[in-house]
Amino acid sequence: MDYYWHLSVEDAFDVSREPNAFTAGQLSDDIAHAMQDGHERVPEAAWHDLAHLIGVLRALEWRARS
């Protein structure tokens, strides 16, 4: 369960067309990033932290449904 499909936010919120590109995310990388100390968390880069959190939340959803 470590890898999952990730849809870019641009494709996720443009419902006028079907997405044509997916990437893979890695849950262990998402968790490691969330637990990492020492990197500055600045508002301008909050999207990057949130992108990792999305992977963790989706994994929790998947586990709750199975």
N, C-alpha and C positions, 0 to 999 in steps of 0.2 A: 504494500500500500504506500510505498514511499514516493512514487511518481504519480502525477496526475496531469490531465490536460488543462491548459490555461488559455483563456480567450482574452485578447487585449481589451482594455477598457474602451478604446475607440470602437471596436467591433461590437462589444457588448451593449453599447448604448446607441448604436445606429441601427435601428430596426427597419430602416428603409431598404436595407440590402442584407443578403445572407453573408455571414462571415466566410472568409476564404483562407484564413490562416490561424493556426493554433500553435502554441508552444507547450513545452512540458515544464511543469514545476516539480520541485522536490521537497516533500514535507520535512525531511530531516534538515535541509538547508533553511527552510522557513523557521523552524523551531530554533535552530542554532542562531540565526540572525536575531530573533526576538529575545533570546537569552543573553546575547552578547553585551558585555559592558565595555565602556571605553570609547565607543564611537559617539560623536556628537549628534544629538537629535535636534535638528533645526527645522523650523516650519517649512522651508523651501523644499526639503527632501522628505517630508512626511509621506508623500505618495509611495516612496520606496518601502518604508516600514509597513504601510497599509497593504501593499501588494503581498508582502510576506504573511501578514496576518490573515489575509483572505484565504490563503492555502490552508492555514491551520483551522480556520472556521469551517471551511468546506469539508475537511477531514472529520471534524467533529459532527457535522451534519450527516455525513455518510455513515459514520459509526452509529449514530442515534437511529438511523433508519434501518440498519441491518440487524 
